[in-house]
Amino acid sequence: MTAKDLFDRQLAAIADRDLEALLGQYHDDATVVRFDRVARGPAEIRDLFTAYLSAEPKVDEVVSVRTTDDVIFYNALMTIAGNRVTTYGTLVIRDGRIWRQTAAAVPVT
């Protein structure tokens, strides 16, 4: 499995609003860092993505993505809770799963 494969599965899980598929992407020792909160470990990450998926996120366009063996850096246009945003993020992979993630969303003006 490549980093691109993992990214594609991430996009599919978001599109399908499939919480279990999304959670399956994350390492047991994962941390997700956003400006509004930090989620550590399975329980906190489940809470974060339950709230996220309830906002009905939709990836409108992947503007740019750069992958290495263990890092994915992306920029995408999304609609979240009816608001159009530009998102930026980094996924760091360990043992084939997301170990660290940063994510930021900026309103499109």
C-alpha positions, 0 to 999 in steps of 0.5 A: 500500500502506498501513501496515495492509496491511503489518501484515496481511502481517506477521501472515499471514507469521507465521501461515504461518511463511513466513520468505521472506515475512517477510524480504521485509517488511524494508528492506535497511537494517533494524534489529530491536531486542528486549530480548534482541538487536539484529539489523541487516541481512539476515543478522542479521534472517534469523537472528533470524526463523529462531529466532523461527519455530522457536518456533512463534509464534501471534498469538492476538489483536491487542489494539490497533493504531495506524497513521500513514503510516509508523509502526505501533504494536501490542499483541497476545496471542501464544503463543510456544514454548508460552508465552502473552505480551503483545507490544508493538512498533513498526514504522517504514516506509521505502520500503514496507518495515519499516526499524526495529522494536522488539518486547517480550514480557511473560509473561501472569500 
